[in-house]
Structure formats: C-alpha cells, structure tokens
Amino acid sequence: MENLLRAAIRPDVQALLPYAVPVADGMIKLDAMENPYPLSEDLRQPLAHILSSLPLHRYPSPQGTELKIRLARLMGLPEGTPMVLGNGSDELIQMLIQAVATPDAVILGVLPSFVMFHFIAQVSRVKFVGVPLKDDFSLDRSAMLAAIAQHRPALIFLAYPNNPTGNCFDEEVITEIIVRASPGLVVLDEAYYPFTPHSFKNNLPSYDNLLLMRTLSKLGLAGVRLGWLCGHPALLEEIDKVRLPYNVSVLDQVVAAWVLDHRDELDKQIATLVSERTVLADGLGRLPGVTVFPSQANFLLFRVPGASGIFDGLRRHGILIKNLTESHPLLQDCLRVTVGTPQENRLFLDALESLIHTP
Ligand SMILES: *Cc1c(COP(=O)(O)O)cnc(C)c1O
C-alpha cells in the first residue's frame, strides 16, 4: 500500500490532516453553529408526505428554479435574481476557486477566519495569502491594502460577520477594498445573515466585482446542504460553468423550498437565539477572568485563562464547544460557543462557572 500511495496520491494530500469532526453522541452540541431546534412535528408530517411522492428516479432540476424563487424572496430581492446554487457554501467556495485558479493566481483572506477559504485553496494548489486581523479582530486596513497591492489577488474572501471572531468588519474599509483596492472579485460570505442586520445585499447592484454568498446552514437547515451566490449575472454565468450538473439533490431542493415557504417557525427560533446571545454574553461576562467578544452571529468567542483545560472539563460535563487556542496566535486561550436553547446555555454557563472556580 505504501508504494501505491507514493505512486498515486499527491504528497501534499498525504500530508493533510483529515477535517476532524469530533464525536458528539449524547453531548450538548455547541460547537458547530447549528440551530438547536429541530423542525416541529407540524412541519415534518406534511413534508414527509411531499418527499414520499418525489420522482427519485429522475435527475433534479439542474437550475433549481423553484428554489431560487424562494431564495430571492428570502433576501427581499426581485424574482429572477440570478444565483448559483451550491451543495453548501463550501461547494461554492470550491467553484469560485476553480474558476480563478491559474498557476499564479492568488486568493486573499484574513486570519483568523473560516478555514475553508484557505483549505480549499490549498487543495486546489492556489496560493492563499492570509492577512492577520488586528488584536481586536478588526480589519487591518493598511496591511490589507498593502497585501492587495503586492499580490493582486484574483479573489478576496471576507466572512461578514467573521467566523470565528463573530464581528462584522468596518463597512467603509470593505467598500474601499471592493471599489478601489481589489483588482479581482470580492466575495462576502454572509453565512450568519440571520443574526445580524448588517449586509452588503443592497450594494450588489453598485459593484460589478462584489459577490455575496449565503447558506441555509445557520438558519436551521445545516443537514440540507444548500448555499447560494449572488452577483453580476456575467460573473455568475462563468462560475456556473464549473458547477457540476445536478449538484443539489432533489431532496435538498424540495425540502429547502418547502421549509422556506413555512418560515415563520425558523424566524421565531432565530429571534430566540438572538436574544439568547445577549443572555449568554452577559453570563460569560460576569464570570471572573472571562473576556467575551461582541458577536453579530449565533456564537460567542471568549477568552479564558487555561482555555484547553476548561474545554476538556466542559467535555467531561457532556458539553462540546470549540477550542481555538492552537488555531491562531490572536486566538490564544480562546473558545467558541454556539448559542443553544436557553436550557443548554444555562447548563453550559453553570459548568463553565464550576470549572473556573475549581479547575
Ligand atoms: C458555517 C459557515 C459556512 C457554512 O458552510 P455550508 O457549507 O453552507 O454549511 C460558510 N461560511 C462561514 C464563514 C461559516 O462560518
């Protein structure tokens, strides 16, 4: 087997570590920004009926036209707004990178940010330049402008709000990057749009090089893999050429469209999560030694001395969050917790408090 691997598999792929998804069986799962609420029985029953009559022997709608109507409505954009659909926004990131990948193309992002920007660039053998954020996790304007001028990136990824820091970057600096600095495309990843009033949605018509990426994952349908990209139709047309046909299954398309037609329930859950974010932030802020960072998303980043020990202790209490302390120098002693149900948040805060007092 060793010889076979050597003969066949790229050495840089062999050197990769697998994307580790920790085992969470039976745990309170606050590590992955999922909506903690399942669909209600009232919705599941009629949905099951619809799914039972789907033509599973046929390929899905290649363009997802019915779904795009719902997505435009969800965004408050006109019906017929052009979009590219992806099997999650992860697949859109992959398509974008494939569409710009020449031997000397550069992709630029910030650090720390969503790991998929860097990871997919690396696997696609496209150079990735990561510009560190400032200590307060804001954009380092002069470092960004200098890096853009030096590397002339074909593509810039910015998550807005950013993961794992939770903040939205300065609107004026982003606009300056889009309008004056960037020679190529600027993709704003608005995965956390349900939890913030901030969006560049209304700026889409103004800037030819701006693309907006969204997903249903954080809204409450992480298991339905669906992301979408909006922007100038001429750009979307090119990016759509690298999309594999039928990339979004008929099950995903129908479930997503149907749930979006019955969105009240999700909207209520989101409102609860936004107010629970404040409860959780206040609770964290009251604990000795804990610094909690402002968040526009459905998670909170916080710093606590001895973060790794605390993370392990929480796991022993049956609570899974995310340990970021090794992931970037700016995130030393930082942990990230997803906003859960009021009861989950309470259990998390109680466990954390007991660990801080008796580690
Ligand atoms: C969670 C997240 C996504 C979601 O990706 P999907 O593939 O749509 O599940 C995208 N971008 C960011 C910044 C995220 O944090």
The ligand as an SDF file (V2000), in Angstrom:
LIG
                    3D

 15 15  0  0  0  0  0  0  0  0999 V2000
  -20.7150   27.8630    8.8190 C   0  0  0  0  0  0  0  0  0  0  0  0
  -20.1290   28.6870    7.7340 C   0  0  0  0  0  0  0  0  0  0  0  0
  -20.4410   28.4190    6.4070 C   0  0  0  0  0  0  0  0  0  0  0  0
  -21.3770   27.2970    6.0820 C   0  0  0  0  0  0  0  0  0  0  0  0
  -20.9650   26.4830    5.0760 O   0  0  0  0  0  0  0  0  0  0  0  0
  -22.0140   25.4500    4.4480 P   0  0  0  0  0  0  0  0  0  0  0  0
  -21.1490   24.6810    3.5300 O   0  0  0  0  0  0  0  0  0  0  0  0
  -23.0390   26.2750    3.7350 O   0  0  0  0  0  0  0  0  0  0  0  0
  -22.5990   24.6620    5.5670 O   0  0  0  0  0  0  0  0  0  0  0  0
  -19.9100   29.2470    5.4390 C   0  0  0  0  0  0  0  0  0  0  0  0
  -19.1280   30.2830    5.7590 N   0  0  0  0  0  0  0  0  0  0  0  0
  -18.8170   30.5740    7.0270 C   0  0  0  0  0  0  0  0  0  0  0  0
  -17.9850   31.7590    7.3350 C   0  0  0  0  0  0  0  0  0  0  0  0
  -19.2920   29.7770    8.0500 C   0  0  0  0  0  0  0  0  0  0  0  0
  -18.9560   30.0450    9.3140 O   0  0  0  0  0  0  0  0  0  0  0  0
  1  2  1  0
  2  3  1  0
  2 14  2  0
  3  4  1  0
  3 10  2  0
  4  5  1  0
  5  6  1  0
  6  7  2  0
  6  8  1  0
  6  9  1  0
 10 11  1  0
 11 12  2  0
 12 13  1  0
 12 14  1  0
 14 15  1  0
M  END
$$$$
